[in-house]
Amino acid sequence: MTRPTPSDKLLAREARHVAVVIVVAMVGWLGAQWLGAKLGWDASYAFLFDLAALAAFFWALVVTWRIWQRQRDAGK
C-alpha cells in the first residue's frame, strides 16, 4: 500500500470539512426549529434558519463536486 500524497491529504481534509458543515447545519437547523416552536418565535425566523441551512448544504454540494472533479482529474 502506498502512502497518501499531499493532494490526497488535502482532499481528505476538505471532505471532513464538508462532513462537519453538513452535520452542524443539520443539527443547528433542527435545534433552531425546535427552539423556535418552544419559544413561539415568528415564522420569519424559521425561514431565516431554513435559508441558512440551504446555503450550508449548497456550499457542501459545490465543494463535494469540486473534490470529485479534482479526484477524477488526478486519476487520468
PDB file of N, CA, C and O in Angstrom:
ATOM      1  N   MET A   1       0.849  -1.179   0.000  1.00  0.00           N
ATOM      2  CA  MET A   1       0.000   0.000   0.000  1.00  0.00           C
ATOM      3  C   MET A   1       0.893   1.241   0.000  1.00  0.00           C
ATOM      4  O   MET A   1       1.889   1.294   0.722  1.00  0.00           O
ATOM      5  N   THR A   2       0.540   2.220  -0.799  1.00  0.00           N
ATOM      6  CA  THR A   2       1.336   3.438  -0.897  1.00  0.00           C
ATOM      7  C   THR A   2       0.862   4.463   0.112  1.00  0.00           C
ATOM      8  O   THR A   2      -0.278   4.439   0.576  1.00  0.00           O
ATOM      9  N   ARG A   3       1.768   5.357   0.433  1.00  0.00           N
ATOM     10  CA  ARG A   3       1.433   6.439   1.364  1.00  0.00           C
ATOM     11  C   ARG A   3       0.593   7.480   0.634  1.00  0.00           C
ATOM     12  O   ARG A   3       0.767   7.683  -0.568  1.00  0.00           O
ATOM     13  N   PRO A   4      -0.309   8.138   1.343  1.00  0.00           N
ATOM     14  CA  PRO A   4      -1.110   9.177   0.692  1.00  0.00           C
ATOM     15  C   PRO A   4      -0.245  10.379   0.301  1.00  0.00           C
ATOM     16  O   PRO A   4       0.665  10.781   1.026  1.00  0.00           O
ATOM     17  N   THR A   5      -0.557  10.923  -0.842  1.00  0.00           N
ATOM     18  CA  THR A   5       0.154  12.101  -1.316  1.00  0.00           C
ATOM     19  C   THR A   5      -0.398  13.334  -0.621  1.00  0.00           C
ATOM     20  O   THR A   5      -1.463  13.273  -0.006  1.00  0.00           O
ATOM     21  N   PRO A   6       0.314  14.456  -0.712  1.00  0.00           N
ATOM     22  CA  PRO A   6      -0.228  15.694  -0.121  1.00  0.00           C
ATOM     23  C   PRO A   6      -1.587  16.082  -0.710  1.00  0.00           C
ATOM     24  O   PRO A   6      -2.437  16.619   0.000  1.00  0.00           O
ATOM     25  N   SER A   7      -1.795  15.817  -1.984  1.00  0.00           N
ATOM     26  CA  SER A   7      -3.099  16.147  -2.573  1.00  0.00           C
ATOM     27  C   SER A   7      -4.188  15.227  -2.030  1.00  0.00           C
ATOM     28  O   SER A   7      -5.331  15.652  -1.859  1.00  0.00           O
ATOM     29  N   ASP A   8      -3.839  13.963  -1.758  1.00  0.00           N
ATOM     30  CA  ASP A   8      -4.812  13.052  -1.137  1.00  0.00           C
ATOM     31  C   ASP A   8      -5.193  13.539   0.262  1.00  0.00           C
ATOM     32  O   ASP A   8      -6.358  13.499   0.657  1.00  0.00           O
ATOM     33  N   LYS A   9      -4.195  13.993   0.990  1.00  0.00           N
ATOM     34  CA  LYS A   9      -4.462  14.515   2.334  1.00  0.00           C
ATOM     35  C   LYS A   9      -5.335  15.760   2.284  1.00  0.00           C
ATOM     36  O   LYS A   9      -6.210  15.947   3.129  1.00  0.00           O
ATOM     37  N   LEU A  10      -5.094  16.613   1.287  1.00  0.00           N
ATOM     38  CA  LEU A  10      -5.908  17.817   1.123  1.00  0.00           C
ATOM     39  C   LEU A  10      -7.352  17.459   0.800  1.00  0.00           C
ATOM     40  O   LEU A  10      -8.279  18.040   1.364  1.00  0.00           O
ATOM     41  N   LEU A  11      -7.546  16.511  -0.102  1.00  0.00           N
ATOM     42  CA  LEU A  11      -8.902  16.082  -0.446  1.00  0.00           C
ATOM     43  C   LEU A  11      -9.614  15.483   0.770  1.00  0.00           C
ATOM     44  O   LEU A  11     -10.799  15.737   0.988  1.00  0.00           O
ATOM     45  N   ALA A  12      -8.888  14.690   1.557  1.00  0.00           N
ATOM     46  CA  ALA A  12      -9.489  14.090   2.750  1.00  0.00           C
ATOM     47  C   ALA A  12      -9.872  15.166   3.763  1.00  0.00           C
ATOM     48  O   ALA A  12     -10.935  15.092   4.379  1.00  0.00           O
ATOM     49  N   ARG A  13      -9.007  16.163   3.936  1.00  0.00           N
ATOM     50  CA  ARG A  13      -9.302  17.254   4.875  1.00  0.00           C
ATOM     51  C   ARG A  13     -10.529  18.042   4.415  1.00  0.00           C
ATOM     52  O   ARG A  13     -11.382  18.396   5.229  1.00  0.00           O
ATOM     53  N   GLU A  14     -10.617  18.317   3.112  1.00  0.00           N
ATOM     54  CA  GLU A  14     -11.785  19.038   2.593  1.00  0.00           C
ATOM     55  C   GLU A  14     -13.050  18.209   2.749  1.00  0.00           C
ATOM     56  O   GLU A  14     -14.110  18.754   3.058  1.00  0.00           O
ATOM     57  N   ALA A  15     -12.956  16.903   2.542  1.00  0.00           N
ATOM     58  CA  ALA A  15     -14.124  16.039   2.700  1.00  0.00           C
ATOM     59  C   ALA A  15     -14.583  16.027   4.166  1.00  0.00           C
ATOM     60  O   ALA A  15     -15.783  16.059   4.440  1.00  0.00           O
ATOM     61  N   ARG A  16     -13.630  15.980   5.103  1.00  0.00           N
ATOM     62  CA  ARG A  16     -14.007  16.052   6.525  1.00  0.00           C
ATOM     63  C   ARG A  16     -14.662  17.394   6.849  1.00  0.00           C
ATOM     64  O   ARG A  16     -15.619  17.454   7.621  1.00  0.00           O
ATOM     65  N   HIS A  17     -14.145  18.461   6.258  1.00  0.00           N
ATOM     66  CA  HIS A  17     -14.716  19.791   6.472  1.00  0.00           C
ATOM     67  C   HIS A  17     -16.167  19.825   5.977  1.00  0.00           C
ATOM     68  O   HIS A  17     -17.046  20.365   6.649  1.00  0.00           O
ATOM     69  N   VAL A  18     -16.405  19.254   4.816  1.00  0.00           N
ATOM     70  CA  VAL A  18     -17.769  19.191   4.272  1.00  0.00           C
ATOM     71  C   VAL A  18     -18.672  18.400   5.212  1.00  0.00           C
ATOM     72  O   VAL A  18     -19.803  18.806   5.476  1.00  0.00           O
ATOM     73  N   ALA A  19     -18.179  17.278   5.714  1.00  0.00           N
ATOM     74  CA  ALA A  19     -18.987  16.458   6.620  1.00  0.00           C
ATOM     75  C   ALA A  19     -19.347  17.224   7.885  1.00  0.00           C
ATOM     76  O   ALA A  19     -20.480  17.143   8.360  1.00  0.00           O
ATOM     77  N   VAL A  20     -18.392  17.964   8.430  1.00  0.00           N
ATOM     78  CA  VAL A  20     -18.659  18.747   9.639  1.00  0.00           C
ATOM     79  C   VAL A  20     -19.691  19.834   9.359  1.00  0.00           C
ATOM     80  O   VAL A  20     -20.587  20.065  10.171  1.00  0.00           O
ATOM     81  N   VAL A  21     -19.570  20.501   8.217  1.00  0.00           N
ATOM     82  CA  VAL A  21     -20.538  21.552   7.870  1.00  0.00           C
ATOM     83  C   VAL A  21     -21.936  20.967   7.726  1.00  0.00           C
ATOM     84  O   VAL A  21     -22.905  21.571   8.186  1.00  0.00           O
ATOM     85  N   ILE A  22     -22.057  19.806   7.099  1.00  0.00           N
ATOM     86  CA  ILE A  22     -23.372  19.181   6.934  1.00  0.00           C
ATOM     87  C   ILE A  22     -23.976  18.832   8.290  1.00  0.00           C
ATOM     88  O   ILE A  22     -25.151  19.102   8.535  1.00  0.00           O
ATOM     89  N   VAL A  23     -23.179  18.236   9.170  1.00  0.00           N
ATOM     90  CA  VAL A  23     -23.690  17.843  10.486  1.00  0.00           C
ATOM     91  C   VAL A  23     -24.087  19.071  11.304  1.00  0.00           C
ATOM     92  O   VAL A  23     -25.162  19.094  11.903  1.00  0.00           O
ATOM     93  N   VAL A  24     -23.232  20.084  11.334  1.00  0.00           N
ATOM     94  CA  VAL A  24     -23.530  21.286  12.112  1.00  0.00           C
ATOM     95  C   VAL A  24     -24.756  22.002  11.555  1.00  0.00           C
ATOM     96  O   VAL A  24     -25.590  22.491  12.316  1.00  0.00           O
ATOM     97  N   ALA A  25     -24.867  22.065  10.236  1.00  0.00           N
ATOM     98  CA  ALA A  25     -26.033  22.719   9.629  1.00  0.00           C
ATOM     99  C   ALA A  25     -27.317  21.976   9.977  1.00  0.00           C
ATOM    100  O   ALA A  25     -28.331  22.595  10.299  1.00  0.00           O
ATOM    101  N   MET A  26     -27.270  20.653   9.912  1.00  0.00           N
ATOM    102  CA  MET A  26     -28.479  19.873  10.197  1.00  0.00           C
ATOM    103  C   MET A  26     -28.870  19.966  11.661  1.00  0.00           C
ATOM    104  O   MET A  26     -30.038  20.186  11.983  1.00  0.00           O
ATOM    105  N   VAL A  27     -27.901  19.798  12.547  1.00  0.00           N
ATOM    106  CA  VAL A  27     -28.200  19.881  13.984  1.00  0.00           C
ATOM    107  C   VAL A  27     -28.639  21.297  14.356  1.00  0.00           C
ATOM    108  O   VAL A  27     -29.580  21.478  15.130  1.00  0.00           O
ATOM    109  N   GLY A  28     -27.963  22.288  13.809  1.00  0.00           N
ATOM    110  CA  GLY A  28     -28.346  23.671  14.076  1.00  0.00           C
ATOM    111  C   GLY A  28     -29.738  24.000  13.564  1.00  0.00           C
ATOM    112  O   GLY A  28     -30.514  24.682  14.234  1.00  0.00           O
ATOM    113  N   TRP A  29     -30.046  23.510  12.374  1.00  0.00           N
ATOM    114  CA  TRP A  29     -31.372  23.758  11.807  1.00  0.00           C
ATOM    115  C   TRP A  29     -32.455  23.080  12.643  1.00  0.00           C
ATOM    116  O   TRP A  29     -33.478  23.689  12.954  1.00  0.00           O
ATOM    117  N   LEU A  30     -32.227  21.816  13.004  1.00  0.00           N
ATOM    118  CA  LEU A  30     -33.213  21.115  13.837  1.00  0.00           C
ATOM    119  C   LEU A  30     -33.371  21.794  15.195  1.00  0.00           C
ATOM    120  O   LEU A  30     -34.485  21.955  15.693  1.00  0.00           O
ATOM    121  N   GLY A  31     -32.248  22.190  15.785  1.00  0.00           N
ATOM    122  CA  GLY A  31     -32.309  22.875  17.076  1.00  0.00           C
ATOM    123  C   GLY A  31     -33.037  24.208  16.986  1.00  0.00           C
ATOM    124  O   GLY A  31     -33.818  24.554  17.873  1.00  0.00           O
ATOM    125  N   ALA A  32     -32.785  24.949  15.930  1.00  0.00           N
ATOM    126  CA  ALA A  32     -33.460  26.242  15.768  1.00  0.00           C
ATOM    127  C   ALA A  32     -34.957  26.054  15.551  1.00  0.00           C
ATOM    128  O   ALA A  32     -35.763  26.832  16.061  1.00  0.00           O
ATOM    129  N   GLN A  33     -35.333  25.023  14.796  1.00  0.00           N
ATOM    130  CA  GLN A  33     -36.763  24.762  14.584  1.00  0.00           C
ATOM    131  C   GLN A  33     -37.445  24.376  15.898  1.00  0.00           C
ATOM    132  O   GLN A  33     -38.545  24.839  16.201  1.00  0.00           O
ATOM    133  N   TRP A  34     -36.773  23.519  16.670  1.00  0.00           N
ATOM    134  CA  TRP A  34     -37.339  23.091  17.942  1.00  0.00           C
ATOM    135  C   TRP A  34     -37.446  24.263  18.911  1.00  0.00           C
ATOM    136  O   TRP A  34     -38.477  24.460  19.553  1.00  0.00           O
ATOM    137  N   LEU A  35     -36.359  25.045  19.008  1.00  0.00           N
ATOM    138  CA  LEU A  35     -36.346  26.181  19.931  1.00  0.00           C
ATOM    139  C   LEU A  35     -37.367  27.233  19.519  1.00  0.00           C
ATOM    140  O   LEU A  35     -38.040  27.823  20.364  1.00  0.00           O
ATOM    141  N   GLY A  36     -37.478  27.463  18.216  1.00  0.00           N
ATOM    142  CA  GLY A  36     -38.459  28.430  17.733  1.00  0.00           C
ATOM    143  C   GLY A  36     -39.882  28.022  18.060  1.00  0.00           C
ATOM    144  O   GLY A  36     -40.713  28.864  18.399  1.00  0.00           O
ATOM    145  N   ALA A  37     -40.167  26.721  17.958  1.00  0.00           N
ATOM    146  CA  ALA A  37     -41.514  26.243  18.293  1.00  0.00           C
ATOM    147  C   ALA A  37     -41.774  26.357  19.796  1.00  0.00           C
ATOM    148  O   ALA A  37     -42.876  26.711  20.214  1.00  0.00           O
ATOM    149  N   LYS A  38     -40.754  26.054  20.606  1.00  0.00           N
ATOM    150  CA  LYS A  38     -40.927  26.129  22.061  1.00  0.00           C
ATOM    151  C   LYS A  38     -41.099  27.566  22.551  1.00  0.00           C
ATOM    152  O   LYS A  38     -41.882  27.826  23.465  1.00  0.00           O
ATOM    153  N   LEU A  39     -40.369  28.492  21.942  1.00  0.00           N
ATOM    154  CA  LEU A  39     -40.409  29.880  22.401  1.00  0.00           C
ATOM    155  C   LEU A  39     -41.414  30.739  21.633  1.00  0.00           C
ATOM    156  O   LEU A  39     -41.604  31.912  21.955  1.00  0.00           O
ATOM    157  N   GLY A  40     -42.050  30.164  20.629  1.00  0.00           N
ATOM    158  CA  GLY A  40     -43.070  30.884  19.882  1.00  0.00           C
ATOM    159  C   GLY A  40     -42.522  31.991  18.993  1.00  0.00           C
ATOM    160  O   GLY A  40     -43.143  33.045  18.851  1.00  0.00           O
ATOM    161  N   TRP A  41     -41.367  31.752  18.399  1.00  0.00           N
ATOM    162  CA  TRP A  41     -40.786  32.757  17.513  1.00  0.00           C
ATOM    163  C   TRP A  41     -41.650  32.952  16.276  1.00  0.00           C
ATOM    164  O   TRP A  41     -42.430  32.078  15.900  1.00  0.00           O
ATOM    165  N   ASP A  42     -41.498  34.100  15.661  1.00  0.00           N
ATOM    166  CA  ASP A  42     -42.209  34.410  14.426  1.00  0.00           C
ATOM    167  C   ASP A  42     -41.748  33.477  13.312  1.00  0.00           C
ATOM    168  O   ASP A  42     -40.614  32.999  13.329  1.00  0.00           O
ATOM    169  N   ALA A  43     -42.621  33.220  12.352  1.00  0.00           N
ATOM    170  CA  ALA A  43     -42.302  32.302  11.243  1.00  0.00           C
ATOM    171  C   ALA A  43     -41.159  32.824  10.380  1.00  0.00           C
ATOM    172  O   ALA A  43     -40.478  32.040   9.719  1.00  0.00           O
ATOM    173  N   SER A  44     -40.941  34.129  10.376  1.00  0.00           N
ATOM    174  CA  SER A  44     -39.851  34.666   9.548  1.00  0.00           C
ATOM    175  C   SER A  44     -38.490  34.167  10.044  1.00  0.00           C
ATOM    176  O   SER A  44     -37.555  34.036   9.254  1.00  0.00           O
ATOM    177  N   TYR A  45     -38.375  33.891  11.335  1.00  0.00           N
ATOM    178  CA  TYR A  45     -37.122  33.327  11.852  1.00  0.00           C
ATOM    179  C   TYR A  45     -36.920  31.901  11.336  1.00  0.00           C
ATOM    180  O   TYR A  45     -35.796  31.489  11.049  1.00  0.00           O
ATOM    181  N   ALA A  46     -38.011  31.162  11.224  1.00  0.00           N
ATOM    182  CA  ALA A  46     -37.904  29.799  10.689  1.00  0.00           C
ATOM    183  C   ALA A  46     -37.398  29.845   9.255  1.00  0.00           C
ATOM    184  O   ALA A  46     -36.553  29.039   8.868  1.00  0.00           O
ATOM    185  N   PHE A  47     -37.909  30.779   8.467  1.00  0.00           N
ATOM    186  CA  PHE A  47     -37.436  30.909   7.084  1.00  0.00           C
ATOM    187  C   PHE A  47     -35.968  31.337   7.040  1.00  0.00           C
ATOM    188  O   PHE A  47     -35.220  30.908   6.161  1.00  0.00           O
ATOM    189  N   LEU A  48     -35.561  32.172   7.976  1.00  0.00           N
ATOM    190  CA  LEU A  48     -34.158  32.581   8.039  1.00  0.00           C
ATOM    191  C   LEU A  48     -33.252  31.379   8.316  1.00  0.00           C
ATOM    192  O   LEU A  48     -32.210  31.228   7.678  1.00  0.00           O
ATOM    193  N   PHE A  49     -33.645  30.526   9.262  1.00  0.00           N
ATOM    194  CA  PHE A  49     -32.868  29.326   9.551  1.00  0.00           C
ATOM    195  C   PHE A  49     -32.906  28.347   8.378  1.00  0.00           C
ATOM    196  O   PHE A  49     -31.917  27.672   8.094  1.00  0.00           O
ATOM    197  N   ASP A  50     -34.048  28.274   7.705  1.00  0.00           N
ATOM    198  CA  ASP A  50     -34.141  27.420   6.515  1.00  0.00           C
ATOM    199  C   ASP A  50     -33.164  27.876   5.438  1.00  0.00           C
ATOM    200  O   ASP A  50     -32.467  27.060   4.835  1.00  0.00           O
ATOM    201  N   LEU A  51     -33.120  29.173   5.205  1.00  0.00           N
ATOM    202  CA  LEU A  51     -32.208  29.697   4.172  1.00  0.00           C
ATOM    203  C   LEU A  51     -30.747  29.493   4.561  1.00  0.00           C
ATOM    204  O   LEU A  51     -29.916  29.189   3.705  1.00  0.00           O
ATOM    205  N   ALA A  52     -30.430  29.655   5.834  1.00  0.00           N
ATOM    206  CA  ALA A  52     -29.054  29.429   6.283  1.00  0.00           C
ATOM    207  C   ALA A  52     -28.663  27.968   6.091  1.00  0.00           C
ATOM    208  O   ALA A  52     -27.553  27.676   5.645  1.00  0.00           O
ATOM    209  N   ALA A  53     -29.563  27.052   6.424  1.00  0.00           N
ATOM    210  CA  ALA A  53     -29.273  25.627   6.237  1.00  0.00           C
ATOM    211  C   ALA A  53     -29.142  25.290   4.757  1.00  0.00           C
ATOM    212  O   ALA A  53     -28.254  24.530   4.371  1.00  0.00           O
ATOM    213  N   LEU A  54     -30.011  25.844   3.934  1.00  0.00           N
ATOM    214  CA  LEU A  54     -29.912  25.606   2.486  1.00  0.00           C
ATOM    215  C   LEU A  54     -28.593  26.135   1.926  1.00  0.00           C
ATOM    216  O   LEU A  54     -27.981  25.498   1.069  1.00  0.00           O
ATOM    217  N   ALA A  55     -28.160  27.282   2.404  1.00  0.00           N
ATOM    218  CA  ALA A  55     -26.879  27.828   1.954  1.00  0.00           C
ATOM    219  C   ALA A  55     -25.729  26.906   2.349  1.00  0.00           C
ATOM    220  O   ALA A  55     -24.820  26.673   1.551  1.00  0.00           O
ATOM    221  N   ALA A  56     -25.759  26.384   3.562  1.00  0.00           N
ATOM    222  CA  ALA A  56     -24.707  25.468   4.012  1.00  0.00           C
ATOM    223  C   ALA A  56     -24.721  24.185   3.181  1.00  0.00           C
ATOM    224  O   ALA A  56     -23.662  23.683   2.803  1.00  0.00           O
ATOM    225  N   PHE A  57     -25.900  23.654   2.895  1.00  0.00           N
ATOM    226  CA  PHE A  57     -25.989  22.434   2.092  1.00  0.00           C
ATOM    227  C   PHE A  57     -25.547  22.689   0.656  1.00  0.00           C
ATOM    228  O   PHE A  57     -24.896  21.836   0.052  1.00  0.00           O
ATOM    229  N   PHE A  58     -25.887  23.833   0.108  1.00  0.00           N
ATOM    230  CA  PHE A  58     -25.454  24.167  -1.250  1.00  0.00           C
ATOM    231  C   PHE A  58     -23.933  24.295  -1.300  1.00  0.00           C
ATOM    232  O   PHE A  58     -23.299  23.803  -2.234  1.00  0.00           O
ATOM    233  N   TRP A  59     -23.346  24.955  -0.301  1.00  0.00           N
ATOM    234  CA  TRP A  59     -21.889  25.077  -0.228  1.00  0.00           C
ATOM    235  C   TRP A  59     -21.257  23.689  -0.171  1.00  0.00           C
ATOM    236  O   TRP A  59     -20.275  23.422  -0.864  1.00  0.00           O
ATOM    237  N   ALA A  60     -21.822  22.800   0.661  1.00  0.00           N
ATOM    238  CA  ALA A  60     -21.282  21.442   0.788  1.00  0.00           C
ATOM    239  C   ALA A  60     -21.388  20.689  -0.529  1.00  0.00           C
ATOM    240  O   ALA A  60     -20.486  19.932  -0.886  1.00  0.00           O
ATOM    241  N   LEU A  61     -22.479  20.889  -1.251  1.00  0.00           N
ATOM    242  CA  LEU A  61     -22.644  20.241  -2.552  1.00  0.00           C
ATOM    243  C   LEU A  61     -21.603  20.727  -3.552  1.00  0.00           C
ATOM    244  O   LEU A  61     -21.013  19.927  -4.278  1.00  0.00           O
ATOM    245  N   VAL A  62     -21.379  22.024  -3.589  1.00  0.00           N
ATOM    246  CA  VAL A  62     -20.398  22.592  -4.515  1.00  0.00           C
ATOM    247  C   VAL A  62     -18.990  22.108  -4.179  1.00  0.00           C
ATOM    248  O   VAL A  62     -18.243  21.728  -5.080  1.00  0.00           O
ATOM    249  N   VAL A  63     -18.621  22.114  -2.924  1.00  0.00           N
ATOM    250  CA  VAL A  63     -17.282  21.672  -2.530  1.00  0.00           C
ATOM    251  C   VAL A  63     -17.121  20.175  -2.794  1.00  0.00           C
ATOM    252  O   VAL A  63     -16.059  19.741  -3.241  1.00  0.00           O
ATOM    253  N   THR A  64     -18.153  19.386  -2.526  1.00  0.00           N
ATOM    254  CA  THR A  64     -18.085  17.960  -2.818  1.00  0.00           C
ATOM    255  C   THR A  64     -17.903  17.718  -4.305  1.00  0.00           C
ATOM    256  O   THR A  64     -17.134  16.841  -4.697  1.00  0.00           O
ATOM    257  N   TRP A  65     -18.591  18.474  -5.132  1.00  0.00           N
ATOM    258  CA  TRP A  65     -18.441  18.351  -6.583  1.00  0.00           C
ATOM    259  C   TRP A  65     -17.021  18.708  -7.008  1.00  0.00           C
ATOM    260  O   TRP A  65     -16.440  18.037  -7.861  1.00  0.00           O
ATOM    261  N   ARG A  66     -16.461  19.762  -6.415  1.00  0.00           N
ATOM    262  CA  ARG A  66     -15.078  20.144  -6.743  1.00  0.00           C
ATOM    263  C   ARG A  66     -14.090  19.060  -6.314  1.00  0.00           C
ATOM    264  O   ARG A  66     -13.137  18.777  -7.039  1.00  0.00           O
ATOM    265  N   ILE A  67     -14.303  18.455  -5.153  1.00  0.00           N
ATOM    266  CA  ILE A  67     -13.441  17.362  -4.699  1.00  0.00           C
ATOM    267  C   ILE A  67     -13.520  16.204  -5.696  1.00  0.00           C
ATOM    268  O   ILE A  67     -12.496  15.640  -6.079  1.00  0.00           O
ATOM    269  N   TRP A  68     -14.713  15.861  -6.104  1.00  0.00           N
ATOM    270  CA  TRP A  68     -14.904  14.769  -7.057  1.00  0.00           C
ATOM    271  C   TRP A  68     -14.201  15.077  -8.375  1.00  0.00           C
ATOM    272  O   TRP A  68     -13.552  14.206  -8.954  1.00  0.00           O
ATOM    273  N   GLN A  69     -14.331  16.317  -8.848  1.00  0.00           N
ATOM    274  CA  GLN A  69     -13.686  16.708 -10.107  1.00  0.00           C
ATOM    275  C   GLN A  69     -12.166  16.583 -10.000  1.00  0.00           C
ATOM    276  O   GLN A  69     -11.521  16.041 -10.897  1.00  0.00           O
ATOM    277  N   ARG A  70     -11.601  17.080  -8.912  1.00  0.00           N
ATOM    278  CA  ARG A  70     -10.138  17.010  -8.742  1.00  0.00           C
ATOM    279  C   ARG A  70      -9.647  15.575  -8.632  1.00  0.00           C
ATOM    280  O   ARG A  70      -8.595  15.226  -9.168  1.00  0.00           O
ATOM    281  N   GLN A  71     -10.419  14.742  -7.930  1.00  0.00           N
ATOM    282  CA  GLN A  71     -10.038  13.351  -7.785  1.00  0.00           C
ATOM    283  C   GLN A  71     -10.135  12.625  -9.136  1.00  0.00           C
ATOM    284  O   GLN A  71      -9.288  11.793  -9.459  1.00  0.00           O
ATOM    285  N   ARG A  72     -11.148  12.939  -9.902  1.00  0.00           N
ATOM    286  CA  ARG A  72     -11.319  12.330 -11.218  1.00  0.00           C
ATOM    287  C   ARG A  72     -10.207  12.769 -12.162  1.00  0.00           C
ATOM    288  O   ARG A  72      -9.673  11.955 -12.915  1.00  0.00           O
ATOM    289  N   ASP A  73      -9.856  14.056 -12.126  1.00  0.00           N
ATOM    290  CA  ASP A  73      -8.794  14.565 -12.996  1.00  0.00           C
ATOM    291  C   ASP A  73      -7.428  14.008 -12.606  1.00  0.00           C
ATOM    292  O   ASP A  73      -6.574  13.815 -13.472  1.00  0.00           O
ATOM    293  N   ALA A  74      -7.211  13.751 -11.337  1.00  0.00           N
ATOM    294  CA  ALA A  74      -5.937  13.207 -10.885  1.00  0.00           C
ATOM    295  C   ALA A  74      -5.772  11.757 -11.342  1.00  0.00           C
ATOM    296  O   ALA A  74      -4.646  11.279 -11.481  1.00  0.00           O
ATOM    297  N   GLY A  75      -6.871  11.060 -11.574  1.00  0.00           N
ATOM    298  CA  GLY A  75      -6.806   9.665 -11.997  1.00  0.00           C
ATOM    299  C   GLY A  75      -6.515   9.488 -13.472  1.00  0.00           C
ATOM    300  O   GLY A  75      -6.230   8.374 -13.910  1.00  0.00           O
ATOM    301  N   LYS A  76      -6.578  10.563 -14.255  1.00  0.00           N
ATOM    302  CA  LYS A  76      -6.344  10.455 -15.700  1.00  0.00           C
ATOM    303  C   LYS A  76      -4.897  10.330 -16.032  1.00  0.00           C
ATOM    304  O   LYS A  76      -4.540  10.230 -17.206  1.00  0.00           O
TER     305      LYS A  76
END
